Amino acid sequence: MKAKHTSETPATHWLRQQGIAFGEHPYEYIDHGGAREAAHQLGIPLHQVAKTLIMEDEHGQPLIILMHGDCEVSTKNLARQTGTKKITPCTPETAQRHSGYQVGGTSPFAPRKRMPVWFEESLLAYPMIYLNGGRRGYLISLASVVLREQLGGKPVRVALDKD
């Protein structure tokens, strides 16, 4: 499928304001298809797709964690590495309230609420990564160093293989 023009999202607006180059990769969104479906349709490695997850600590403070599309997050290790007692995934409704994005279209860029950003350190092994551009059925590609340099993310090692 040939990429078509996609209208601006808060994420792409923020990236353009910052002068950060990115590619646009629309695909047909399928409920519960997630990163696996996006990677399949776009013909890119699933491990190179970063899913954006919204979680909360024991005090209900939200955070963003970026993880390989084919891995799960060890919330126990994430809590330990971020200096909190406990971290749990948010419900879809809570995640949407924190981020301002619909689940399945969550981007780490320009969320509604300011949240700390953490990312799986091994994402930096790829010069370019793919992640959600702020809408279902829409990935963007950009240099992985953006996670640290422009997004202010902090690296962690919390990946668990899904299989």
Backbone hydrogen bonds, N-H to C=O, Kabsch-Sander energy under -0.5 kcal/mol:
donor,donor_aa,acceptor,acceptor_aa,energy
12,T,133,G,-0.6
13,H,9,T,-2.6
14,W,10,P,-2.2
15,L,11,A,-2.5
16,R,12,T,-2.5
17,Q,13,H,-2.3
18,Q,14,W,-2.0
19,G,15,L,-0.6
19,G,16,R,-1.1
20,I,15,L,-2.6
21,A,19,G,-0.6
23,G,141,S,-2.4
25,H,139,L,-2.8
27,Y,137,G,-2.2
29,Y,27,Y,-0.7
33,G,30,I,-2.5
37,E,33,G,-1.9
38,A,34,G,-2.0
39,A,35,A,-2.8
40,H,36,R,-2.3
41,Q,37,E,-2.7
42,L,38,A,-2.4
43,G,39,A,-1.2
44,I,39,A,-1.9
48,Q,45,P,-1.4
49,V,46,L,-1.4
50,A,48,Q,-0.5
50,A,130,Y,-3.6
51,K,49,V,-0.6
51,K,67,M,-3.3
53,L,51,K,-0.6
53,L,65,I,-2.6
55,M,53,L,-0.5
55,M,63,L,-2.5
56,E,88,T,-2.8
57,D,61,Q,-2.0
58,E,86,K,-0.8
60,G,57,D,-2.1
63,L,55,M,-2.4
64,I,116,P,-2.8
65,I,53,L,-2.5
66,L,118,W,-2.1
67,M,51,K,-2.1
67,M,65,I,-0.5
69,G,46,L,-1.0
69,G,49,V,-2.3
71,C,68,H,-1.7
72,E,160,L,-3.5
74,S,158,V,-2.9
75,T,73,V,-1.1
78,L,74,S,-2.5
79,A,75,T,-2.5
80,R,76,K,-2.0
81,Q,77,N,-2.7
82,T,78,L,-1.7
83,G,79,A,-0.7
83,G,80,R,-0.7
84,T,79,A,-2.5
88,T,56,E,-2.5
90,C,54,I,-2.1
95,A,91,T,-3.0
96,Q,92,P,-2.2
97,R,93,E,-2.0
98,H,94,T,-2.5
99,S,95,A,-2.7
100,G,96,Q,-2.6
105,G,102,Q,-2.4
112,R,99,S,-2.5
113,K,98,H,-2.0
118,W,64,I,-2.7
119,F,154,K,-2.1
120,E,66,L,-2.5
121,E,156,V,-3.2
123,L,120,E,-2.4
124,L,121,E,-1.9
125,A,122,S,-1.5
126,Y,123,L,-1.6
129,I,142,L,-2.7
130,Y,48,Q,-2.0
131,L,140,I,-2.5
132,N,50,A,-0.6
133,G,138,Y,-2.7
135,R,138,Y,-0.5
138,Y,135,R,-1.0
139,L,25,H,-2.2
140,I,131,L,-3.3
141,S,23,G,-1.7
142,L,129,I,-2.2
144,S,127,P,-1.9
146,V,143,A,-1.8
147,L,144,S,-1.7
148,R,145,V,-0.6
149,E,145,V,-3.1
150,Q,146,V,-1.3
151,L,146,V,-2.5
152,G,148,R,-0.6
153,G,147,L,-2.8
154,K,117,V,-2.0
156,V,119,F,-2.2
158,V,156,V,-0.6
160,L,72,E,-2.5
162,K,70,D,-1.4
